[in-house]
Amino acid sequence: MKFFSFWRSLASFRVRIALNLKRLDAEVVQVNLLKGEQRRDEYRAVNPLMVIPSLVDGDGPILFESLAILEYLDETHPQPPLLPKEPRARARVRGLAQIVACDAHPLIVPRVRNYLEHELKLDEPARLKWVRHWFIEGYQALETHLARDQETGRYCHGDAITLADICLVSHSVGGEFFELDPAAYPTCNRIAALCLKDDAFARAHPLKQPGAPAGFKH
């Protein structure tokens, strides 16, 4: 198994968590987004969208997009399960995960920020305002769902870790990078803090990866 990753990538963070939870080893190939390595021909052949993560597992097609990779890992290595068994519960967990991975996160990734800077000529304060806006939108939606739904337990759904928790933690850590106060979202903050006590989450943290700085702010 070969995993294309980068310390700063929140989508890669999600996959690292799942690999740790499943106790799976993967050869990690670093793709330095800050140096533009994702645009090199050799990586473009892996992922034409030139984003990470990507996963190679055996002789099948290359896997891409973090949620698709997470579900693949869950289906091929079902313990511990990352989705509930009941259909409505599965839909709720997927919905919570997609608030992060499909609605909020795609709007703050480096290629979007680079476009804002180089094509739309937005200065750093304007770009930072953009990023924080979409982080907050995601946070507010997550907090509303998690605080009001009786299905919320110790974790996002009941008392077992699911895809939703993996995505929530990536959102929480990313928000801290952009100096957002997670305490403003108490249910999200409680669950994220609980997850980060788990070794699978803690070892996957961006700042514990090769090449990461001792500390990081946007």
PyMOL commands that set and color helices and strands:
alter all, ss='L'
color gray80, all
select helices_A, chain A and resi 10-22+33-35+37-39+41-44+66-76+87-107+110-118+124-148+163-177+182-184+186-196+199-204+206-208
alter helices_A, ss='H'
color red, helices_A
select strands_A, chain A and resi 2-5+27-30+54-56+63-64
alter strands_A, ss='S'
color yellow, strands_A
deselect
rebuild
show_as cartoon
